[in-house]
Amino acid sequence: MLRAAALASALLFLVLESLGMRDFARAPYTGIQHNNLVVSAIERDSPNRGLGLRFGDRIASVNGAAVRSVNHFQHLLASSPPPSVFEFGIARGDSAFGATVRGVPQPAGRTSAKFSNTVVAFAFILIGLVVVVKRPDILGVLFAASCYILSYLVTERPVTASPFLQIAGELWYDLLFILLPAFFLHFFLVFPGREIERGSRRGALARLLYAPPAVLALLTFAAALRRHGAPGDPALGAFINTINTLTALTWFGYIAASLVLFVRTYLASERVQRIKFRIVIVGVAAGIVPLTVLMLLKQFRPETTVPARHLWPLSLSF
C-alpha cells in the first residue's frame, strides 16, 4: 500500500512539474521580478527596463483585472502569447498608475535553466521513490516526502484558468513549503533509524514539531481566501508579510535544530557510520543550507535578487 502511494505521488509530481515547464516555455517574458506581486527587481535583459518601476511597487491589476494571487497573475500573462502588450495597474504607496508592459518569448537561457531544474526535480522524485520502495519505514517516507517537495519547489507551477484551481495550487505550494523544514527535523529525529522513546525529549519534540507549520498553514489559508475575495487590501499585505516572516523564522529554527541533531548523532556514532554520514553532510552543505539562506534573504532582504540563469547550478547542487 505504501509503495503504491509513493508511486502515485511520484507520478502526480511528475505530471505537475511537466505541465509547469510547458506553461513556462509558452508564457511571455517581462523581466519583472516580484515577490508575491511586489516588484523586487527588473532583470538586465528585460524589455521593460525603461518603465520606471521601482522596488516595492505592487502589481494590482493586469488589463483591468484585479490580480488575486500569483497563480492568477501567471494566468493573466499566459492568456496572451508573446509578443504581447499588457496594461499593468501599479500601486506605489498611496498612489496608483498604469504601465504598459511588453511580453516577449522566453530567452533561451531562462528556458534552459528551467529545463535543468526540471531534470533535477525528476531526479529527486526518482531517488525518493527508490528509497521509500527499498525502505518503507518512517525514515524512508520522510526522505521520499522531502525529495518530492524539493522537486516541486524548484520547478514552475502549472497555469490554470480555474479560480478554484488557482487558489488550490497556491495553498498546495504554501503548504509544501511550510511542511518541508518539519520533515527535515522529523527525519533527523529518527536518523539513522532510531526508535523514539515515549516520554523522552525527542518524543515530545516529535509530537509538537508539526504544530507551528499547522498554525502557519491555517493563517496562509485564511490570507489566501481573503486575497481572492478582496485583492489589493493594504492591511492584508501587512498580514501576509507577517506570515512570511514567521515562516522564514520557522524555517531557520527547524533547519538549525536539524543540523544540531545531526551533529550530535554524528559525534555519538561509530567510525564506520561516520564515513556513511559524510554524504549527508555534503547534501546538507550543498543543498539545505543554501536554500535556507536564499529563502531568508528573499524575506528579509527582498531587494537581493539572483538572476534566473544562476539558479540552476544551485539546484544541481541539491
Order of alpha helices (4+ residues) and beta strands (2+ residues): alpha-beta-beta-beta-beta-alpha-beta-beta-alpha-alpha-alpha-alpha-alpha-alpha-alpha-alpha-alpha
